[in-house]
Amino acid sequence: MKIIHILIASFLLPLVCSGQNPIIQTKYTADPAPLVYNDTVFLYTSHDEDDAFGFKMQDWLLYTSTDMVNWTEHGVIASLKDFRWVPYDNGAWAPQCVRRNNKFYLYCPMPNGIGIGVLVSDSPYGPFKDPIGKPLIKNGVQDIDPTVLIDDDGQAYLYWGNPDLYYVKLNEDMVSYSGGIVKEPTKPANYQEGPWVWKRNGHYYLSYASTCCPEGIGYAMSNSPTGPWEYKGNIMDGDKRSNGNHPGIIDYKGNSYVFGFNYAILKQTMAKHYERRSICLETLIYNADGTIQKLPFWTNSGVKQLGSLNPYKRVEAETMAWSEGVKTEFATEWERNVSWDKGKKIADRLFVTSIHHGDYIMVKGVDFSKGASSVDVNVSSLFGGKIEIRTDKKDGPLIGTVNINTSAEGDLWKTISTPVKNIKGIHDVYFVFRGEKDLFNFDWWMFNAK
């Protein structure tokens, strides 16, 4: 596993210099399912394990953003273990989360054709629980890639399928359905899998991963949530740089966006294709008649930042626009007694780890309108090291250096305060790590105003 991390650190630099796709670099992610709620984008994803050679997918992850460029990881929000009726530990494929009646419903396909399950939570962050203890849909091997539309009249529809498209009408409780399963007869000829259905300005849209391989993103339109669907073209053509694709489409803060994935990070480390994917993001443009303009393949530049980031409140280290080399990890912190057995639980932490010399985190568009006098960082030391804080480039102006001198205290978290040069305006901030071996773990940071 460590070899993979080092390879990523060594080979990602050319991709970094040219832009911000893929939007997540610390884990392999695929099958993006964005949800807009309370002025925030909640991005639910599937997760390819670092050592995957085929599909090795055991859980689902969550990321959030309010500016579309800095994404905060929230770790695993559900896994196959949450479905007690599932006897497998691999096959956590494409999910989608929707909100209704102040609850959040996460629809998840189960491996080996045993159905589509549903989890429910009172919060978009979870915890999610299985309310029915059995499959919601059990129709055969095509039961993958669920997507949900809640129409203006309150009727909800669940769609899914590869290589055919199916749907049912969900009941108000969102965990049962009425009527039979319908096989859609008007699905586009190049439909393969990964449907995403939405409504905008009176038009119904069906986007999907087009015929494999490679998969592009096709779309169709209708005057009804149940079709007939009229093929309109591709949002993105298939490209040999990515075997698969999977659309997730939203409107947010006056803009439209399409998420999907490529294999760019994998290809920086390995020439051979494996199922280790990385989510990408582009701006989507509608024509006056509601049709969608075709995009090129995922660019390196990604999308423009909406607003800026506030450095004067605690920012989790796992909030980043780009990173090189580092990974993230979840751990529970325990109070130690004199015998060093686990005592009382203190906290759960998600933090940045696998930090080596030359690795870095970049946070985009940080607003230093109040100036800065110092920075606080929360770390746990392994072999010690330094954090150079630089602006606008990895080797840009140095505004401060955090010295982490202690070592062999990996389970002891400390907050270190360090003076910084006063800075004004909006800047990209780079936390560049220096030292030897495994340096330290990094939990959060915060600047203090002048």
N, C-alpha and C positions, 0 to 999 in steps of 0.2 A: 504493500500500500504506500509506504513512504517513497519508494522509487517513483511511483506515478506522480506524487506531489512534487518531487524535485524536477521531474521532466517537464511538468506544467510550468514551473517557475523558470526553467531554462529556455523554453521555446515560445512563450506567449508574447514576448516583447513586440515583434513586428505587428501583431494584431492590435496591441494596446495603442500604439502610436497613431493608428488610423481611425479609431473610433470606439464605439461602446456597445456593439453587438458582438457576441451574445451578452444579454443583460445580467446574467448570473454566472459567476466563474468559480465559486468555491465548491459547488456540487454539480453533477450532471443532472439536468432537468429537462422534461419534455411535456407535451400535452397540456399547454397552458390553458387555464380556465379562469379568466379575469371576472371579478365582480366589483361593481362600484357601490360603495356604501359609506355614508357619513363623510363625504368629501375625500375618501381614500380608495385607492385601487387595491383590492385583495386578490392576489394572484395565487391560485391553487395549482399545484403541479404534480405530475408523476416524477419519479426519481430513479434514475439509473445508478446502480451501485458502481463505485470506482473500479471494481474488479470484474465488471460484467463483460462477458464475451458473447453471449446471446442476450436475451432480455432477462435481467436480474432486477426485479422491481418489487419491493416489499412494503413500501409506505408512500404516503402523500405529504407534501410539504406546503408551507404557506410563506409568501413574501408580500410585503406591502410597500406602497409608495404614494406620496402626494405630489411628486414633481415629475414622475415618469423616467427619471434617470438614476436617482439614488434609491436603491431597494433594500429593505430591511428584512432579514430572514427571521422567521418565527419557529423554525424547526418542524418536526413531524407533528402533524395535527390529526392524523389517523393512519391506521395500517390494516393489513389483512387480519391481524389478531383481534380487531374490533368486531369482526364477524365470526361468532363462535361456530357457525354452521359451515365455515370454509376450512377444509382440511389441508390447505396449501400455504406455503410461506413465500411463494413467488408468483407474480402475476397482477400486481397492483397497477393496472393500466389507467387510461385516461378518465379522470373524474370531472364533475362540474358541481359547483355549489351555488344555490339560489336562495333568496330570502323571501319568506312569506309569513304574514301574521307574527312578525317579530321573532321568528325562528329561522334557522339556517339549515338547509337540507343538502347533504353531500351525497351525490349519486355516484356509485363506484361499480365498475365492471369486475366480476370475479373470474379467476382463471379457469381454463379448461371447460368453458361453456356451461358453468353451473349457475349463471344468472347475473342479474344486476341487483346490487344491494343499495340500501339507503341508510345514512346516518343523520342524526338531528342534534342540534345544539342551540342554546340560547344566545350564543355569541359567535361571531365569525371566526374567532380564534380557537373555538372549541372550549371544553372537551366535547367530542362527538360520540353519540351512543346509538346503538342499533335498536330502533323502536319496535321492530316486528319479528326479529329473530329468524328470518328466512328471506329468500330472494323476493324482491318486488316484481322482477321480471324473470321468467324462466321459460325461454322459447327455443334455445338451441345454441349452437356454437357461434352464431352471429351476435350474441348478446354482449357487445362491447361498445365503448365510446358513447355513453349517454349524454344527452344535452336536453335542456328544459327551456321552454318558452311559456311565460304567463301572459296571456293576451289581455287586452284592455277590458274585456268583459269578465275577467277573473278566471276564465277557463285555462288550466295549465295542461301542457302537452309534453310528453317525454318521447324523444326520438333517439334512435340508436341504429347500429348495424354495419356489418362488412360482409359481403359486398352489396347487400341489399339495404334499403332504408325502411325502418319500421317506426310506428308511433302508437301511443295510447293516450287516452284522455285521463289525466290524473284527477283524483277527487280533491276536495278542499283540504283534506288532511295531508296531502302530498306524499303519503306512504301507501296508497292503494289507488286502484283505477277502476273505471267503469267502462263497459263495452269490451269488445274484442281487440286483439292486437291486429293492426292494419299494416300490410305490406304495401308501401307506396309504389304505385305503378308508373309514376311519372318522374322518378328520380333521373337526373341527367346521366347520359351514357358513360361519362367519364367519372362518375361517382365511385369512390373506393371505400372510404371510411371516415371517421372523425367528423361527424356532422356538427354544425354550430348554427342554431336557428335564432333569429332576432327580428324585431319589427322596428321600422323607422319611417316616420312621415307617411304612414299609411301603407307602406310596402312591407311584405314579408320576405325575408331572405333566408336562404339555405346555403351556407358555405360548407366546404368539405375538403378532405385530402383527395386529390384526383388520382386516377388510375396509376398504380405502382408498376414499375419503378423507373425513374424517381418520381415521387409524388409532388405535385404542385398544389395550389389552392384554387379550386373552381367555385363558382357560385351560380345560383338560380334565384328567380324571383317569382312571387305569386301574389294574388289578391286574397289568399286565404291561408291560415296556418296548416291546412291539410291538403294544399295543392289545388289544382295541378301546378307543377313547378316548370318554369320555362328557363332553360339554360341560357346564361348571359355571357359566359366566357370565363377566363381565369383571372383571379386577383393576382396570382403569381404562377408563372410557368414552372414546371419541374426542372430541376437542375442536378447535374451529376455530382455536385458537391454535397448533396443531401438525399439519401435514399427516401426518407420519409418527410412528412409535414403534418401539422395538425393546427387548424385555425382556432383562435379565440378573439372575438371582436367586440369592442365597446365604444361608446361615446363618453368623453370625460373632459370637463372644463372647456367645452366648446370645440374639442377636437375629436377625431375618430381614429381608432388604432386597431391594427391587426397584430396578433401575436402568433408565433409559430416556432419552429426550431431548425437548427442545422447541426453540423458535426464539427464546427470550426475549432473548438478547444481540443477535441479528440485528435484532430488532424495536425495539431501542433506537436503532438507527442507520439503518434503512431500512424504509420502509412496504411496499415490494414484497417478495414472497416469493422467496427464493433458497435453494438447498440449503446453508445454513450453520447447522449444528445445534449444540446444547450439551447435554451429559449432565446428567441430574438423578437424584435419589436420594430414596427414601422408605422408611419402615419398613413391613414387610409383617406382617400379623397373620393367623394361622391360627385357625380355629374348632376346637372339640373333635373334630369328625368329619373334620378334615383339609381342609375347604373353606377358601377364602381370602376375607377381608373386602374389599369393594370400597373403593378409595381414590378421593378426589377427584382432579382433574387436579393435576399437579405443583405443590406449594405453594412459596412463597418461603422458608419456614422450614426445609425439609429435615429433617435428622435430628439427634438429640442426640449430643453428643460422648461418646466412650468414653474415659475417662481424661483425661490432660493431656499437654502437650508439655514436654520437658526443655530449658531454654534454656542449660544449662551444657555442652552438647556442640555441636559444629559443626552448624548447621542450614542446609541449602541455601536460597538465596533463592527458588528455585522451589518451596519448600514454602509453601503458603498455603491459607487458607480462603476468602479473597476478595481480589480486586484490582480496581483501576480504572486503565485506560489502558495498562498495561504489557504487554509480550510476552516470550516466551522465545526464546533462540537457542542453537544449538550451534556451537562453533568449536574448531579445533585450534590449540594454542599451540606455536609453534616458537622454538627458540633462534636468535637472529640473529647472523650473523657480520659482519665489518667492511664487507662489500659489501651488506648488508641483504638478501641472498638467504636463502631458508629453509635453516636448519641442522637440528640434531637436534630431533626431536619431544619436547616437554616434557610436555604434558598435553592431554587433551580436556576441554572445559568446556561445561556447560550453564548458562546464566545469564539473569538478568532484564535486559531491554533496552527500548528505546523509552520511556525514562523522561523525563517532562516535568513541569513545575511543576504541583503539585496531585495528581499520580498517587499511588497508595499500594498497599501490600500489607498485608493483615491476617492475622495468625496467631492462632488461637483457643485459649483455655484453656492459657496458658503458666504453669507452676508455678514461682513465685519463692520457694519455701520456704526457700532458703538466702540470700535477699536478693541484692543486686547492688551491685557497686562500679564496674564499667565494662562496656563492650561493644566487641567487635572486629567490624569489618566488612571484607570483602574486595571491593574495587571497582577498576574501571579508568575513568579520567576522560576525558570528551569535552570539555565546556565547564565542568565543575565544578558545584558546588551544595551542597546540604545534605540530610541525612536527619534529620527530626524524629522522635523515638521517643516515641510517645504511647500511653496505655493506655485501653482500654475504648471509646473513640470516636475518630473521625478527628480531632476537635478536643478530645480529652480531655486529661488532665493530661500535661504535657511532662516526661519524665524524663531526656532527654538530646538533644543535637544533635551530629551528626557533620558536621564541615566538610570538604568535599572541594575543596581550593583549586586543585590543578593542573589543567591542561587540555591537550588535544591529545595525550593518552597512552593512547588507546583500546586499544592492544595491550599495555600495561604494567599488571599487576595489583599492587595494594598492599593491605596490611592496615593499617587505621587503628584505633587504640584511643582511646576517649573515655570520660571519667567519666560516670556516670549517678547520679541520685538513688536512694538505697536504696529498694527496693520489696519488699513481702511479699505472699503470697497468690497466687491464681490470677487472671490477667487476660488479656484479649485485647490483643495488641500490634499497633500500627499503625506501619509505617514510611512516613512521609509525605515526599514528595520536593519540594524547593523549589529554584528557580533559573530559568534561561532555556534555551530551545532543547533539544537532546538533552543531558542532564545527565551521565550516567555509566552504566556497566554495573555490576551488582550480583551477586556470586557466592555469598557466604555470610555468616552472622553467628553470634556466640556471646557470651553474657553471662558475666561472671566473678563468682563468688560473693563476698559481703562478707567 
